[in-house]
């Protein structure tokens, strides 16, 4: 426009002024005209406005697009991804018998065992670890009385970590990553219950917090479930769930996308570590284990995982413009 910063400047002169390739600036101009046409139906005017902006900043429209993209991501997070806080204390579901889809007279159904056994062996062979598979343990809520429609089948493949490495933390992280990759790539279900697989060190089998366990390999109970209505602090669990929802919603408002991903990862790591420790020491009905399950059942982890994926894809991709 007359009196604008690009008066008497051609595109090559602007490129020379900012010391940028003319090809890059040409792409910026095309993007700029397209952007400014949203505000005017005059292409010449749109071009003049774009030239003024580029005379000031040769990456003006790339930065503008990125800013709009971040706003869009934030709005998506606010509007549809994270669930609202719990208004009342949670309820614990507890049954008088084991799940009849999986169990018959407190013994694992033959067809279920065969399918889980073949799946576990297939998974273990794919890892190609070169160590002995000592046992395949079915654990979690579906070997207990507190199963729900959202429960999953937890299969723990038992090995001796020390046969692989002296670094226990590395082994846990490695097999944790393998579990995540498997879960993201497969949707195997037994009567509607997803199957989760994890390679566990045999030393962890003796933890006082370990609940009921059934050996798929030996086809017998290692530790039978006990019917006992749990005593849990429902108010504390609800309070902790809402605290995490508050934290995640605040993170979703962060404008720096990479910092946002890092913040999400730190929260997830804390939730998982607290759950792991509490389950080992206090068992299935520990506060932090139930907090984890509620967040998972409310699809909080899925929502944040999808948002992280969208953020990373958008930050590191190059589009047609």
Secondary structure, 3 states (H helix, E strand, C coil): CCCCCCCCCCHHHHHHHHCCCHHHHHHHHHHHHHHHCCCCCCHHHHHHHHHHHHHHCCCHHHHHHHHHHHHHHHHHHHHHHCCCCCCCCCCCCCCCCCCCCCEECCEECHHHHHHHHHHHHHHHHHHCCCCCCCEEEEECHHHCCCCCCCCCEEEEEEECHHHCCCCHHHHHHHHHHHHHHHHHHCCCEECCEEEEEEEEEHHHHHCCCCCCEEECCCCEEEECCCCCCCCCCHHHHHHHHHHHHHHHHHHHCCCCHHHHHHHHHHHHHHHHHHHHHHHHHHCCCCHHHHHHHHHHHCCHHHHHHHHHHHHHHHHHCCCCC
